[in-house]
Amino acid sequence: MSDKAFEKLSPKEPERLRVPPEMASADAQAGFTHNQWYCHQARQTVYFTAFTNEVTDLAKLKKIAARLAVLAPQLTTGFLGARPHEPLADNILSRICRINTVDDLSAYPENWELDGADIFVEKDLPLFRVKAVTPRNGPDPQGRRAAILVLATHALLEGADSSRLSRSRAVPRAGVTDRPDKTPLLRRLRYGATAAALAPMQLLAAHFLAPRAPDIGYRALAFEKERIRRAAAGLNVSRRTLMFALVAHALNDGGRGFSRRGIRAIYADMDTASEVRTNDTFFQFRMIDAKLKARRSFPEFVQEVDHALARAEQKDMNATQSLLNSMFSAHRRLSGLMPFLYTKRFFRFSAGYHLTLSLVPPQRLGGELTKDLVEPVYCGTHHPGINMCVFSPGRNFTTINLCLHRSLLPNVDGISALLDQIAPPSGKMREPGGKSN
């Protein structure tokens, strides 16, 4: 779609959009599924960020936001005064886009604030933002002129969406939203009964165990994709197994990070080609429980991770996600009856999981939406109380995007150290942004 076409889709309004009085106290997220409800109440965000070698201004950001709303029309829902599936007005685009000047770009992408505070406070605005920073003195030595960030509530976007949007393709949400719940009745009843019994215990546990304040920091790493492939081949495992093992082993730091006995991990399966069967009609991903036994030797730990993933996938791959969705349903009902129990601290509760891992589909930049961006692409999710790691492969680079409790951030350097041991960098490396040394 051309720029002129998108300009027509973004009509200018002379006055700031006012929320109709009859909607002032409405529940703008009433139509969310239980999983969506939890993601939004927990203030969990998803982000996509990359650099550009092109001049960036506010007008450009507004065009990006307008394109996003067309390609992912769910972004036009969930806020007070929303006009679902209608183009966002120019004054709205102006309020959700922001550009700042910085001394240099070397602190990015790690200097982004990913908690999305404004998304959850400004109730009359769409639940996403488009931001950019530009260097004060022109392009940096790598020719980069800006870093661009798209940030949204996780309730409206998931990992598979980022892959399609990176290609400037529409997100086929309608077909998923209309999908009926095909979970067998007896299984649904069992999940519901289990959730009803566990929800009060989880509330109590969260009161004592959840962090009193958010303490999550962000780190990002980028490696040549070929180097990851070479390391995995050397250990005779898949790239997914290797990357999961690199992060879990480094962060655990011999038991000082999580546990000397093992790591309780949960990972996202985003295989959209498979027939997902969970009791949620919006999201395509499903979380799978995997217990990883600690090993001192990294090669041994890699094999342990490989076996643990195989064991998990021999079971019912929908069970964990279906139970989680039933838990979210139980908590949503309880919160309606006793909202005072559902503080921000509750939504920081990790339920005993040390680490959440996700491998998103490949990011292939192209089309009107991303034509000016360059690799590497950084893509992930931020939760105010849970350790999250997302792996984002592109054409030439794979990025590791970590939102972690701050006590774990020093351990991130161990990821690079481990990879150096098994697959030293090649003599001629490509700089992020596509240039060669």
Order of alpha helices (4+ residues) and beta strands (2+ residues): alpha-alpha-beta-alpha-alpha-beta-alpha-beta-beta-alpha-alpha-alpha-beta-alpha-alpha-beta-beta-alpha-alpha-beta-beta-beta-beta-alpha
